[in-house]
Amino acid sequence: MPDFLILSGQYLFAWALITAMLSWLLALFYPLSRKALALATCHVKAFYTLAYGLLSPLTAVFVLLVLMQPELADSLVPEHCHGDDCSPHSPALSATGKLNQLLVICVVAGIFWVVLGLVQQLLKGRQQRVFLETFSHSPAPSGYKVIESSSLLAWCSGLLTPQIFLSSALINTLSEQHLKVVLAHEFSHQYRRDNLRQWLLHWATLIWPRRMRNSIRSDLKNSHDTLADLAALAMATKNSAMVETLNRFSNNPATETEAKTRVAWLEKEQHKRTARLPVFSQTLMLSAFFAAWMGLVIFTTYSAHPLLELLVQ
């Protein structure tokens, strides 16, 4: 096998190793991140939850680029020598050794399998979107499409160009006011491209421990749903319209109490969002996040260099 293919595979291996190391480290500290955001608005929670989830693969790319610049990484890497050479250097990755080549090939094959799964998911989503487009129609002007169904359904489909679909049963069941509430919810998902955000987080946290992976994905989805519900609440002329709309999506009469509780909580969240954090507090929060990220970069650069040389040589 040509040396350049082995070296390319080794750099992919290095990225995968750093990503895996960061994924488990960040998953370990995620409960602390949740506590830090406990009093923040849902908008702030959504932003930092997604940013936190994307840190592993993105930081791994940044650290690998730093390691490839010996003069830049020199102060961050433990002093050591290779024979008589003690000058700053990139990780010494060797392209020889059957065991080394087998290890790299296995990791690259794993990355290829993940990419293949990602592509298959995109193609499947595209096929479903084409199917829905074929069997739906768009009342003009509306901004949504209607699909014939006896179930009460409303959802936003697509990543880059999301489209809203409503079932005919939902349109025939809800009043004009209730329908506006539902559409405000779905238009919020569409405008923010929440499907794309959740899709990115899904793949970025693929190798997190299951409990933490499910936790961060659920947190982001809940934040998105809360933002969409706030948009719906703003559209409702009365809180009772919001309660009735939430209640109509369930056949269980007991959910009316739950719907009222949800609306009351949304009102508090709406007030919290209206009383925005002072610019100083927002800047402080962003600065703290950036400082934590820089610390993560320094720690990862310091530990990744010797680890890579130990595993890939």
C-alpha positions in Angstrom: 0.0 0.0 0.0 1.4 3.4 -0.9 2.9 5.4 2.0 0.8 8.5 1.3 -2.4 6.4 1.7 -1.1 5.1 5.0 -0.2 8.6 6.2 -3.6 9.9 5.1 -5.2 7.1 7.0 -3.0 7.9 10.0 -4.2 11.5 10.1 -7.8 10.3 9.9 -6.9 7.9 12.8 -5.4 10.8 14.7 -8.6 12.9 14.2 -10.8 9.9 15.3 -8.6 9.3 18.4 -8.7 12.9 19.5 -12.5 13.1 18.8 -13.1 10.0 20.8 -11.0 11.3 23.7 -12.8 14.6 23.7 -16.2 13.0 23.4 -15.8 11.0 26.5 -14.3 13.9 28.4 -17.0 16.4 27.4 -19.7 13.8 28.1 -18.2 13.4 31.6 -18.6 17.1 32.3 -21.9 17.6 30.6 -23.9 17.5 33.8 -21.9 20.5 35.0 -22.7 22.3 31.8 -26.4 21.6 32.3 -26.3 23.1 35.8 -24.5 26.2 34.5 -27.3 26.7 32.0 -30.2 25.9 34.4 -31.3 29.5 34.9 -30.6 30.6 31.3 -33.4 31.2 28.7 -34.3 28.5 26.3 -32.7 30.4 23.5 -29.3 30.5 25.3 -29.7 26.9 26.3 -30.3 25.9 22.7 -27.2 27.8 21.5 -24.7 26.5 24.1 -26.1 22.9 24.1 -25.5 22.7 20.4 -22.1 24.4 20.7 -21.1 22.0 23.5 -22.1 18.9 21.4 -20.2 20.1 18.4 -17.0 20.7 20.4 -15.5 17.2 20.0 -15.1 16.9 16.2 -14.4 20.6 15.6 -11.8 20.9 18.4 -10.2 17.7 17.1 -9.7 19.3 13.7 -8.3 22.5 15.3 -5.9 20.5 17.6 -4.7 18.4 14.7 -3.9 21.5 12.7 -2.0 22.9 15.7 0.0 19.7 16.0 1.0 19.9 12.4 2.6 23.3 13.1 5.6 22.5 15.3 6.6 26.1 16.0 3.0 26.8 17.2 2.6 23.6 19.2 6.1 23.7 20.7 5.1 25.4 24.0 2.1 23.1 24.4 3.8 19.8 23.9 5.9 18.0 26.6 9.7 18.2 25.8 11.0 15.0 24.4 13.5 13.7 21.8 13.6 11.2 19.0 17.2 10.0 19.0 19.4 13.0 18.9 16.6 15.3 17.5 15.0 17.4 20.2 13.8 20.2 18.0 10.0 21.1 17.7 8.2 18.5 15.5 4.9 17.2 14.4 3.8 13.9 15.8 6.1 11.2 14.4 3.7 9.1 12.5 5.3 6.1 10.8 3.9 4.4 7.7 5.5 1.1 8.4 4.6 -2.0 10.5 1.8 -4.4 9.7 0.1 -4.0 13.1 0.2 -0.2 12.7 -1.3 -0.4 9.2 -4.0 -2.8 10.4 -5.0 -0.5 13.2 -5.2 2.5 10.9 -7.2 0.6 8.3 -9.7 -0.5 10.9 -10.2 3.0 12.1 -10.5 4.4 8.6 -13.0 1.6 7.8 -15.0 2.7 10.8 -15.0 6.3 9.7 -16.1 5.2 6.2 -18.9 3.2 7.8 -20.2 6.2 9.7 -20.0 8.4 6.6 -21.9 5.7 4.6 -24.6 5.7 7.3 -24.8 9.5 7.2 -25.2 9.4 3.4 -27.8 6.7 3.5 -29.8 8.7 6.1 -29.7 11.8 3.9 -30.8 9.8 0.9 -33.6 8.2 2.8 -34.8 11.6 4.1 -34.7 12.9 0.5 -36.8 10.0 -0.7 -39.4 10.6 2.1 -39.5 14.3 1.2 -40.1 13.5 -2.5 -42.9 11.1 -1.5 -44.6 13.7 0.7 -44.2 16.4 -2.0 -45.8 14.1 -4.5 -48.9 13.3 -2.4 -49.5 16.7 -0.9 -50.9 20.0 -2.2 -50.3 23.6 -1.1 -53.2 25.9 -0.5 -52.2 29.3 -1.9 -51.0 31.4 -0.2 -50.1 29.2 2.8 -46.5 28.4 3.3 -47.4 24.8 4.2 -48.5 21.7 2.4 -51.5 19.4 3.1 -51.4 15.7 3.0 -54.6 13.5 3.2 -54.7 11.7 6.5 -57.3 11.0 9.2 -54.7 11.6 12.0 -54.0 15.0 13.6 -50.5 15.6 12.3 -48.3 18.6 11.9 -44.5 18.4 11.3 -41.6 20.1 9.7 -39.5 18.0 7.3 -36.1 18.7 5.8 -32.7 20.0 6.8 -31.5 22.9 4.6 -34.9 23.7 3.1 -37.5 22.5 5.7 -41.1 22.3 4.6 -44.2 22.2 6.9 -46.8 19.5 6.4 -50.3 19.4 7.9 -52.8 16.6 7.7 -56.2 17.3 6.3 -57.8 16.0 9.5 -56.0 18.6 11.5 -57.1 21.5 9.3 -60.7 20.3 9.3 -60.6 19.9 13.1 -59.0 23.1 14.4 -60.4 26.5 14.3 -58.6 29.3 12.4 -57.1 30.6 15.7 -55.9 27.2 16.8 -54.5 26.6 13.3 -52.5 29.8 13.6 -51.1 28.6 16.9 -50.0 25.3 15.3 -48.5 27.0 12.3 -46.5 29.5 14.5 -45.0 26.5 16.3 -44.0 24.8 13.0 -42.8 28.0 11.3 -40.5 28.5 14.3 -38.9 25.1 13.7 -38.7 25.9 10.0 -37.1 29.4 10.4 -34.5 28.1 12.9 -33.8 25.0 10.9 -34.1 22.9 14.1 -34.0 19.7 12.2 -30.5 20.5 10.9 -29.3 21.5 14.3 -30.5 18.2 15.9 -29.1 16.2 13.0 -25.7 17.8 13.5 -25.8 17.1 17.2 -26.9 13.5 16.5 -23.8 12.7 14.5 -21.4 14.9 16.6 -22.3 12.9 19.8 -22.4 9.5 18.1 -19.6 8.0 20.3 -20.7 9.7 23.6 -21.8 7.3 26.3 -25.4 6.4 25.8 -26.9 8.1 28.8 -25.1 11.4 28.2 -25.8 11.2 24.5 -29.5 10.8 25.0 -29.4 13.5 27.6 -27.9 16.2 25.4 -30.0 15.3 22.4 -33.1 15.5 24.6 -32.1 18.8 26.1 -31.6 20.4 22.6 -34.9 19.0 21.4 -36.7 20.3 24.5 -35.2 23.8 24.0 -36.3 23.8 20.3 -39.8 22.8 21.3 -40.0 25.4 24.0 -38.9 28.1 21.5 -41.5 26.9 19.1 -44.2 26.9 21.8 -43.2 30.5 22.8 -43.8 31.5 19.2 -47.1 29.8 19.3 -48.0 31.5 22.6 -47.2 34.9 21.1 -49.6 34.1 18.2 -52.4 33.0 20.5 -54.8 35.9 21.3 -55.6 34.3 24.6 -53.8 31.8 26.7 -56.9 29.6 26.6 -56.4 29.2 22.8 -52.9 27.8 23.5 -54.3 25.4 26.2 -57.0 24.2 23.9 -54.6 23.7 21.0 -52.2 21.6 23.2 -55.2 19.6 24.5 -56.6 18.8 21.1 -53.6 16.8 20.2 -54.4 14.2 22.8 -57.5 12.1 23.4 -56.8 12.1 27.2 -59.0 14.7 29.0 -56.5 14.8 31.9 -54.0 16.5 29.6 -55.9 19.8 30.0 -54.3 20.3 33.4 -50.9 19.5 31.9 -51.6 21.9 29.1 -52.4 24.7 31.6 -49.3 23.9 33.5 -47.2 24.0 30.3 -48.7 27.4 29.3 -48.0 28.9 32.8 -44.4 27.7 32.6 -44.1 29.2 29.1 -45.4 32.5 30.4 -42.5 32.5 32.9 -40.1 31.6 30.2 -41.5 34.3 28.0 -40.9 36.9 30.8 -37.4 35.6 31.3 -36.7 35.9 27.6 -38.2 39.5 27.5 -36.0 40.5 30.4 -32.8 39.8 28.5 -29.5 39.4 30.2 -27.4 42.6 30.3 -24.8 42.8 27.5 -22.1 42.5 30.2 -23.6 39.1 31.4 -23.9 37.8 27.8 -20.3 38.8 27.1 -19.2 37.2 30.3 -20.9 33.9 29.5 -19.4 33.9 26.0 -16.0 34.7 27.4 -16.2 31.9 29.9 -17.2 29.4 27.1 -14.3 30.6 25.0 -11.8 30.4 27.9 -13.0 26.8 28.7 -12.6 25.9 25.0 -9.0 27.3 25.0 -8.2 25.3 28.1 -9.6 22.2 26.3 -7.4 22.9 23.3 -4.3 23.3 25.4 -5.0 20.1 27.4 -5.8 18.1 24.3 -2.7 19.3 22.4 -0.5 18.5 25.4 -1.9 14.9 25.8 -2.6 14.0 22.1 1.0 14.5 20.8 2.7 11.8 23.0 -0.4 9.5 22.7 -0.4 9.6 18.9 3.3 8.9 18.8 2.8 5.9 21.2 0.0 4.4 19.2 1.1 5.3 15.6 4.7 4.4 15.1 
